[in-house]
Structures are given as C-alpha cells and as structure tokens.
C-alpha cells in the first residue's frame, strides 16, 4: 500500500470564493485498502474520491470509489465531477467522455472544454407518509411546509425532499445529528434535503446526512438530481434547475441539473477549482 498517496484537494460547485464542497481526490488509488481510503476521508472530514482501473475494461475507463469518514458510499456526485475534471486536467481523460464504474452503476463524465457533466438515471420519487420523524428532526411544524409533497427521491441514494415555504426558515434550521439519523432510519433515507423553490428554475436547499460523520453538506450533487427527479414526479421540473446550497454554512454553492439530451436520464454540472496549495496536476 502506498504510504503517501497523492491527494488533490478540490472545491466542487463553488458559487463564490470560499464556496463549494471540498473534495479530496486520490487520482491513483491502486494498492489502497478500504480502511486506508476511509481514513483519508476521516482525516479530511469530507467525502473523498478514489480513482482505480476499471473491473471491466471493455465497458468502462475508470472505477471510482467514494468514502465518508464513517463508511463507503455507492455514489458521490461532487467527487465524481471533481475526479473527472482532475483527470481531464492532467491529460488522463482525453476523449469526449469518460465511462465510470461506481457501486451504484455506470455513469459517464462528458467533457466540453473545461466543463464537465456527469450523467445520472432519471430517478424515482415516492411520497413519505409518516412526516412526524422529519418534522421532529428538523424542528418544523406542518405550517412550515410548502404546498408540495414530501418525497423520498433518488437517482442513486435516497434523499428526503422537504419543501419549505420560506428561505429564512430553511437557513434557520439547526438539527441535531442524532435526530436526523433517527428520522432517516425511520423513513428509509440517507439524508434530509429541505428546500425552497425561489422561482421556476431555482431552489435553495440544505442537506443533513444520515451518518456521514459530519452534520451538513455544502453541496450535494445526488441530492440535487434527486430534487430534479422529485420535481419531475409532479410536473414542476424546469429544463434546467439551479440549486443553491451551502449558504447557511458560509460556503455558497451552485449545482446545475438538466435532462440528458442524449438519453432518458439527467446531467449534473458545476464549477470545479483547485484549493490553494494542492496544484500538482
């Protein structure tokens, strides 16, 4: 096992300086054990991405694995986007697309200059019947909810979409991690995703994960695609959805989701930048 693997720190989906979700990326994770990957995520305190050769070279170009401080994840939108961007920058992904194996299934990174889009399935969405655990965890009353269904939605991992009426109420939320975990376990979710529709094309959102080892995400790509899937379920999805996240954390982020023009799924995109002191690409 490499004693000192190269780790490149990126910020994915930044909307302003200091914004975005930090993403430690190991561009060559060959030889790292599962525990070594988890410890890297634990050391940095963020979802981390690990690039490996594909298991099926005929069907994929790379395999990506993702860890948070507590466990491995099937899919991580911002780490996928960041790792693909980094490989492109290093000259290790020269084609129009990169075929990627993940535990949640195959995805593609599609390149256009410096821009990267990551594909996701169209997703599913089902109503949540028992709202009590969610309201308790978030400290909400029924009157705080907007006139839209609370949904368990997913393009990979299930996120619970909680529509709120006012952005001020969204940004005032301060749930306790144990209560969020209990709610997620009760309703079969991996995170609570309260959101406010500012207009037909823009949402403000926050993501409180079930058990990642930290209380909140600054930007969550698969939650944003889950939100698009949920809006699609009741006919409210625009051609492109802009999701603003991280504002309450002081890490303003912007995530873009649209339908895949070449298929039946979705595309996830946003900015990626190198964090200071890690420009080794």
N, C-alpha and C positions, 0 to 999 in steps of 0.2 A: 504494500500500500504506500503511495506517495506520502512522505512525511509533511511536505508543504505544498499541497496542490495550489495551482494558480486560481485565485478568486478575484473576479472583477465585479466591482460594485456599481450597479446602475440605479437610476431612478426612472421608473416607468409611469407613464401617464401624467407627468408634471404639467400643471396649468400656469405655474409661476415659479420664480426662484424659491427653492426650499420645498417645492411641492412634489407630488408623485409618491409612489410606493417604492421604497428601496428594495432592490433585488440582488442579492449575492448570486453570482453565476460562476460555476466551475466549468470552463469550456472543454476540459478533458478530464472526465471523472473515472476513467479506467483505473481499476485497482482499488477504488474506494469501497469500503464495506458500507452496509446500510447504516450501521451505528456511526461511522465516520461522517456520513452525509448528514445524519440527524444532528450530530454535534456541531457541524458547521452552521446549520440553521439555528441551533440553540445559541451559539456564540454570537451570531449577528442579530438574533432576535427577530428575524424576518423569514418569510417564505423564500426558499433558496432553490435554484435550478441547477441540474447536473446533466451534462451532455455526454452521451455514450454512443458507441456504434449501434446500428440497428440490430435487432434479433433476426429480422427478415430483410436482408439487403435487397431483395427483389421488389419489396413493397414500400420500403422507407429508406431515407437517407441518414437519419439520426434517431436515437431514442432519448427522450427527455424524462428525467425523474425529478420529483419535487418533494421537499421536506419542509415542515414547520418544526418548531422546537420540540413538539411532542410526538410527531408521527409522520409517516409518508402520506402524501396526497395523490389522488388519481390524476388530477389536472390542476394547473395554476395558470390562469390567463396572462397575468402580467409577467411571470417568469418565462413563459413560452415566448411572448412577444420580445422580451428583453434578450433572451438567449439567441433567438433567430436573428435579431438586429445585430448582436455582437458577432455571430458567425459571419454574417454578411460583411460587416465592417472589417473583419480580419481576412477576408478573401476566401473563407471556407464554405461559402454558400453562394455560388456564382450563377446559378440558374434563375429562372423566373419564379420558382417555387421550391420550398424545402418540405419534403414529406417526413412527418414526425410521428413516431410511435409514442403513445402515452398509455398509462394504465386505464384511462377512460376510453381509449380508442384512438384511431388515426386522425390527425389534423394536418393541415398544411399552413405554412407561412408563405405568403405571396408578397413579392417584392416589387416596388416601383420606385426606383431611385433610392433615397434614404428611408422611404416609408415602408412599413411592414403591416400587413393584415394577417390575422390568424383566423382560420375557419373554426366554426363550431356547428353542431347539429341545430336543427330548428328548435328543438327543446319541447318540453311538456309543462303543463301547469294544471294543478288541481286545487279546488277550494279547500281551505282549512276550516273544519267545523268547530273545533274547540279553541276559541280565542282566549280563554282565561289565562293559560300559561304565558302567552305572548304579552297580553296586557299587563300581567303581574311583573314579568321580567323587565319590560320597558317603562313601567310606571305610567301607563296610559289609561285613559277612560275611553269608553266607546265613542264618546263625542269628539275625541281627537282624530278618529279615523275618517278618511275621505270616503266619498260615495263610490267605492270600488272594492272588489273582493280581496280578502287576504288569501294569498295563494302560496302553495309550495310549488316552486318552479325550478326547472333545471335544464341546462344544456350539458352538464356533467354532474357536479354535485348539487344537491337540492338546497336552495336558499328560500327563505320565507319572506315573501314580499308583503310589506305592511304599509298601506297607503295612508299618509297623514295629510291633514288639511293645510298646515302652516309650516313654513321653513323654520320659523323661530322655535316651534315646538320640537321639530326634528333636531335642531342643533343644541337644544337644552337637555336631550336625553343623556343619562349617566347610569346605565345599567350595571349591576354587579355581575362579575363573570360567572359566578356560581348559578345565579338565577337564569342567565342566558343559557348556560349548559342544560339546566333542568328543563327549560322550555323547549329547547331544540330536541332533547331526548324524548320529550312527551309527544312531539308532533312529527318526528322523523325528519329533522332538518340538520344541516351543517352550519347554519348561521341565520341570524335575523337581519333583514335588509329593509328597514324603514325608509320610505322615500316620499317626496313631494313632487308632483308634476307642476313645474313652473309655467309651462305652456305646452303646446302640442308636440314640441320636439326636444324639450329639455327637462331633465329630472335632477333633483338634489337627493343624495342618498348617503346612508351610513351603513357599515357592515360590522356586526358584532358576531364573531365566530364562536362556534360551539366549544372547541377545545384545541385551539392552535397554540396556546401558550402566551398569548397577548390579547388585550381586550378589544382592539379595534383595528381595522384595515384602513389605510389611507386611500387605496384604490383597489377594486376587486373586479377583475375582468369577467370571470364567470358569473358573478352576481349581476353585473350589468347585462350580460347576454341572457341570463335568467329573467331579468326585468323585461327585456325586449320580448322574450317568449311569453311572459305573463300578459303584457300589454296586447300582444297579438291575439291571445286567447279571448279577449273581449273587445277586439276590433279597434284598439286605441294606439297601435304601434305606427309611428311615422316611417317615412322612407329611411331616415337616419335619426337615431336617438343619441343625444349628447347627455352623458351622465356626469354630474359634478359631485365629487366625493372628497373627503379629507378636509373639508372646510372647517369643521368644528375642531379638528386636530391641529390646525395651522399648517397643513400640508395639502394645499389646493391641488386637485387632480381633475383631469378631464378624460373621459373614456367615450369612444365612439363605437356604436353598433349599427350595422345595417344588414339588410338581406344580402346573401351571396348572389351576385348577378349571374354567376355561372352554375348555380345549383339550387338546392332546396333549403340550405342551411343559412347560417349567419356569418358575418365577418366582424372581427373585433380589431380596433386600431387605436393608436395614440402615440404620443411622442416618447422617445427614449433618450436619455442623456447619461453620460458617464459622470459619476460622482468624483469629486476632487481627490487627487492622489492615487487614482486607480487606472489611469490612462496607459495601459500596457498593450492595447490592441494594435 
